Amino acid sequence: MVNHKGVKAVEWEFTWIAGQDNDAPWVRPGARYHEIRRAVATDEAAYVLSWTVAEEQWLRNRALMRQVIGSFTVGA
């Protein structure tokens, strides 16, 4: 459990390898991706924020990912 601007949230981080069949045009089959998802729930709605990059770009993009996810304001 994490705190997202005063709202309780759940965050999970994982890696995956893209298969030959996928729905995302930006995915390269056989490539490894690193993803983080944060679920934020209020009394009125639930939000899922996600950030996915190629594994080799994860460390370089980590600060930007934290900035983007952290900028999300519930109910804005």
C-alpha positions as CSV (number, residue, x, y, z in Angstrom):
1,M,0.0,0.0,0.0
2,V,1.3,3.5,-0.9
3,N,0.0,7.0,-0.3
4,H,-1.0,9.0,-3.3
5,K,-1.5,12.6,-2.3
6,G,-3.4,11.6,0.8
7,V,-5.4,8.8,-0.9
8,K,-4.5,5.1,-0.3
9,A,-3.3,3.3,-3.3
10,V,-1.8,0.0,-4.4
11,E,1.3,-0.2,-6.6
12,W,2.8,-3.2,-8.3
13,E,5.9,-3.5,-10.5
14,F,6.8,-6.2,-12.9
15,T,8.5,-7.2,-16.1
16,W,7.2,-9.1,-19.0
17,I,8.3,-10.4,-22.4
18,A,6.1,-9.5,-25.4
19,G,4.6,-12.4,-27.3
20,Q,4.0,-12.5,-31.1
21,D,0.4,-11.6,-30.7
22,N,-0.4,-8.3,-28.9
23,D,-2.8,-5.4,-29.1
24,A,-0.2,-2.6,-28.7
25,P,1.4,-1.4,-31.9
26,W,4.5,-0.1,-29.9
27,V,5.3,-3.5,-28.5
28,R,8.2,-5.5,-30.2
29,P,7.7,-9.2,-30.0
30,G,10.4,-10.9,-27.9
31,A,11.3,-7.6,-26.1
32,R,11.4,-7.4,-22.3
33,Y,9.4,-4.5,-20.8
34,H,9.3,-3.1,-17.2
35,E,6.0,-1.8,-16.0
36,I,4.6,-0.1,-12.9
37,R,0.9,0.3,-12.1
38,R,-0.7,2.3,-9.4
39,A,-4.4,1.8,-8.5
40,V,-5.9,4.8,-6.7
41,A,-9.5,4.5,-5.3
42,T,-11.8,7.1,-3.9
43,D,-15.4,7.0,-2.9
44,E,-16.5,8.1,-6.4
45,A,-14.0,6.4,-8.7
46,A,-11.0,4.2,-9.2
47,Y,-8.0,5.0,-11.4
48,V,-5.2,2.8,-12.7
49,L,-2.0,4.6,-13.7
50,S,0.6,2.7,-15.6
51,W,4.0,3.3,-17.0
52,T,5.7,0.8,-19.4
53,V,9.2,1.1,-21.0
54,A,11.6,-1.3,-22.5
55,E,13.7,-2.9,-19.8
56,E,16.9,-1.3,-20.9
57,Q,15.3,2.1,-20.6
58,W,13.9,1.6,-17.1
59,L,16.6,3.2,-15.0
60,R,16.9,6.2,-17.4
61,N,13.2,6.8,-17.3
62,R,12.5,6.0,-13.6
63,A,12.6,9.7,-12.4
64,L,10.3,10.8,-15.2
65,M,7.9,8.0,-14.4
66,R,7.8,9.0,-10.7
67,Q,7.2,12.7,-11.7
68,V,4.3,11.8,-14.2
69,I,2.6,9.3,-11.8
70,G,3.1,11.7,-8.9
71,S,1.5,14.6,-10.8
72,F,-1.9,12.8,-11.1
73,T,-4.4,14.5,-8.9
74,V,-7.6,12.6,-7.9
75,G,-10.7,14.5,-8.8
76,A,-8.9,17.2,-10.8
